[in-house]
Amino acid sequence: MVFFLLALGVVSSQRRGLGVFALAGLLCLCATFSFSTGLVTWPLLLPVLWVYGYRHLGYSVAWVGLAALAATLYGSGTGSGAKWELLPTFLVPLVAFVGSPLGVQDYELSVLVGAVGLLLLAVNLLVLWWVDGWRPQRMIIWLACAGYSLGAGLGIALGRFGPGKSDWVALNTRYTTPTLLLWCALVAAAVLVMEHLNQSDLIKQRSWPRALLWVNAFAFALAVPLYLQTNLHMAQGPVQDDYFYGHGLAEASPVDLRPYEACIAAYPQQGDESCLQVIFVEEWATPSKIYRMAAYGLGIFRGEAPQNWLGPAYVQGSLVILNTGYAWGNIYVQERGLAGIPERDLIHVAPDAFSDPDLVMLDHPPERQFEQADVHFLLQVAALARAHSQLWLVSAPETAAMADLLGRALQGQGWQAELYPEPGAGEQPNQFLIWRFERPGPG
């Protein structure tokens, strides 16, 4: 957006010339590769250039050629992610996107505010055209600004909107900034309308000019508290992130967030995902990220002492299979529930075992990892188990079927399985199931 505004300023304030034209093209090129919405700067600058004197056919051809080159370079090597067939379903979220700077992070309110804003902009532009005539140099900059907001919104809709996520993407704070230009254009158009109506006889002869002035004034008076309240809500998001990672989620907002903090704090052991559906935490309060924080003892998990969930029944050197469904879930169990058990005695099983590059940054990264409990995994475990009299499995409810698979794979070697500990025999995390496999002695 900055490069777009700089290009507008250069074209509108400098004398016409090839150097200014080239500089505007360079700024649009920078806009294209700084953010995907920068692609809309090319069609928007073309009428601006024409209004400010670049009317020779050569300028238009050169500009279209530069735009085509920029679009080709930007899209080279990538597939098109645009969802043109879903565009009709994006119209309402797109209106919410327009209203997001004044919508207090509320979807329905943002839709209403966006619709009113677009209507007021259209009415003020039509009245200005009717009262003052078509004076392109006076309005082209503001039209381009409004066009940038709408074009950016269209690009975001095609690239980011989709079933089940359009509503919250439309209100995402990272996409709010481009919409501000449309509201600036509305303010400029309304001020120009007020200026012309006050200087004309229409305001004395007819009632609708006074009504329009009052509507604009009322809209501006209402927009100020909405804008301040929306910024307050948007500011709470980063603050909540900071407190969640460094202090406590419930301390970050005047809203009572203690139930959400308690739910997240209990998730590693209880597996209750109900709190993860809250819109302002769903992007980073994922199971893997919560497990990772809990494993490191960060934020709301600080101060938790490591334990050994296997208790005195564990024989040193026995193999322990970790199968929580998440690579970081396995690390959490290792760090917080298997104190004193070295990495060489562990076997990690998780679908994302090889997709997270951060795992190799651990002081003791997993030595034995498998993505699933397939035949290769079972054969490896059976071979390793021959040197042991005890084998342990820690799983989550959704991965509990591995106990049956292991039992069938090891039954020929005389292994017996039991759920450990027995009910009432001691503390055990509610989410995890711990199985102990034993046989009379090593074979």
Secondary structure, 3 states (H helix, E strand, C coil): CHHHHHHHHHHHHCCCCHHHHHHHHHHHHHHHHHCHHHHHHHHHHHHHHHHCCCCCHHHHHHHHHHHHHHHHHHHCCCCCCCCHHHHHHHHHHHHHHHHHHHCCCCHHHHHHHHHHHHHHHHHHHHHHHHHHCCCHHHHHHHHHHHHHHHHHHHHHHHHHCCCCCHHHHHCCHHHCHHHHHHHHHHHHHHHHHHHHHHHCCHHHHCCHHHHHHHHHHHHHHHHHHHHHHHHHHHHHHHHHHHHHHHCCHHHHCCCCCHHHHHHHHHHHHHCCCHHHHCCCCCCCCCHHHHHHHHHHCCHHHCCCCCCECCHHHCCCCCEEEEECCCHHHHHHHHHHHECCCCHHHEEEECCCCCCCHHHHHCCCCCCCEECCCCHHHHHHHHHHHCCCCEEEEEECHHHCCHHHHHHHHHHHHCCEEEEECCCCCCCCCCCCEEEEEECCCCC
